[in-house]
Amino acid sequence: MDLIKQMTEELCKLIEGISDDDQKIETLNQVRKQLHSVSPLRHHPVDYVEWVKSETVEANDYNPNHVAPPEEKLLLKSISEDGYTMSIVTSKEDNIRRIVDGFHRRQIERYYKKISSSTFGHVPVTTIREGKDGLADRIASTIRHNRARGEHSIDGMVNIVKTLKIDCDMSDEWIVRNIGMDADELLRLSQLSGLAELFRGREFSSSWSADSQE
């Protein structure tokens, strides 16, 4: 332990001597990455938080969650007063990061100079588990994050179901298992979509109909 402490102190002195902030941040990322590689907790994405340039972090085109102006102001207040306490969940895609969860945390940095100055134009990100970066898995992860917070819109969820069933060819069982909805809710959203293809060759619960007043 004494040797590790000594080497850690020496490493900190070397990093402290780096004058360029971007280079210093990238060096710290590399150190964290190496530590993450030997961590017994490396199977959890939060074990490795990187600070990356915000322009390399891009939105997805399927998230049904929207933040109203009062909540956005509260998020700005939270980050201003408390700093970033949550990372932006991302998936690596070529030379960018595609957002899975945390779009509005990215927007706060992008549009408020005070926040951007405090992070040197960077945002904290984690990376979803390897093998979970396909479109269907990313959508499912986004929805789980949203629904766990009680945040989702009906119209957005209808579009999500359409994307998963038509574009990704996911089964009803997969959607129910991975997004945390029951068969009746899936039926409701499928009917609201108005796409006959969603019902072709499928059987659903009959407890809800499109004409229901519920």
N, C-alpha and C positions, 0 to 999 in steps of 0.2 A: 504493500500500500504506500509506503514511503517513496518508493521509486516512481509509482504512478503519480503521486502528488507532486513530486519534483518535476517530472516531465510535463505535467499539466501546467504548472506554473511557468515553465520555460516556453511552452506553446502559447500561453496567453500573452507573454511578453513579445513573442514574434508577431502575433496577430495585432497587438496594440501598436506595433511599429509600422503597420501598413497605413499609409496616409490617405489613399483613395478609398472613399466609403463604399463604393460599389464593389471594389476588389475585396475589401474587408468582409463585406456581407457574403460574397461568394465563397471566400475562404472558410468562413464560419459554417456555411452550408455544407461544404466538403467535409469538415470535421464532424458535423452532426451525422452526415451520411455514413462515415466510417464507424462512428460509435453505434449508430443504428444497426449496422451489419452484424455486430456482436451482441446486440441487446436480446435478452430473453423475451422481450415484449415487441419484437420487430414485426410480429404478425398483426399488430394493431397499427393502422395508418398514423394515428396521432403520436406514435413514438418518434416520428420523423417529420418535423415541421420545417419547411423551407421558406425563406423570404425571396420572392421572385419579382421581377419587374411587372408592374400591373398591366402594361400593354401586351404582355404575353399571355394574359389570362382572359379568355373569351367566354361569352355567354353561350348557353345551349339554346336551342330553338323550340323547346318543348315544355318548359317549366310553367305550370298553371298558377303558380303562386305570385301574388302581387302585393306590394306594400303600399298602404294608403299614406298620404302626406304626413299625418300626425305620427304614425309609426316610424316613418323615415326620419323625421326630426328627432324622435326618441333614440333611434339607432345612431344618428350623428352625435347626439348628446352623450350616449353611452361610450362610443369610441373616443370622443374628445376627452371625457372625464376619466374613463377606466382603461383606455387603450384597447388594442385588439386582444380580446380574451378568447376568441374562437377563430380557428383557421377557416379558409375557404377550401372546400372539398373539391378536388379536381381529378381529371383523367388526362394522362399525357396523350397528345395527338400531334404527331409531326413535331413542329417547333413551337407549339403553343400548349397551353393548359386549357382544357374544356371544363367549364364549371359544372359540377354535379349538385353542389349546395353552397350557398353563400354569395349569390349574385349581388345582392344589395350591399353586402360588406365590401365587395369590390367597387361598387359604384360610389360609395362614400369616399374612398380614397381617390377615385378618379375625378370627382367633381368638386371636392373641397380641398383647397390649397393647403389649409392648415394641417389637415390629416396627411396629405401627400408629402408635405415637407417633413413631418415627423417620422415618416417611414422611408424617406429618401426615394420615394416613388415605387416602393415595394409593397407587396401584400403577403401575408402568411398563408401558405397552402399546405395541404396534405394530399396524398395520392391514394386513390382507391386501390383495393387489393388487385394484384395481378390476376388476369383471367376474368375480371369483372368489368372490363372496359368496353364491351360491346354495347351497341345502342340500347338494346332491351334491358340489360343489366344496369346501365347508367340511368335510364328512365326510372326503373324500379327503385334504385337507390335514392334518386331525387324525391320521388313520391313518398318513400318511407320517411325521409327527413321532414318533409312538409307535414305529412299526416301525423307524425309523432308530436308535432307542435300544434296540431289542430288547424293547420293552414292549407287550404286548397279551395279552388273554385270549381263549380259544377261544369262550366263550359270548358275549362282547362282539362278536367278529368275526362270529359267526353272525348276530347282530342287525343288524350293519352291512350285511352282504350282503343281508339281507331288506329293509332300508330302501332301499338303493340300487336294488335290482331291482324291488321292488313299489311303494314310494312315489315314488321318483324316476325310475322307468322307465329306468334306465341299462342299457346292453347289457353282456354279459360282456366284450367287447373293451374297453369304456370302463373297467370295474372293474380288469381286468388291467393296463391301461396306466397308470391313475392311482393305484392303491393299492400296486403293487409286489408282486403275487402272481402265481403262474403258474396255468395252467388247471386243473391237478390240485388245487391248494389251493382254488381257487374251487369246483370240483366238490365237494370234501369239505365245505366250509362250507355249500354249497347243500343237499347231502343231509342234513346235520345239522339244518338248519332245519326239515325235515319238511313243507315247503310244496310241494305238487304244481305250483302255478303257476310255480314257478321253473324247471321243466323243460319246460313246455309250448312246443313248437315250437323247442326248443334242442337242440344237439348238443354233447356234452362228450367229453373223453378217457375211455377205458374203463380206464385204468391203476389206478383206485382205485374200490372199491365200498363201499357202506354196510356190508356184512358183513365187510369187511376187518378183520383184527386188528392192523393197523399202528397 
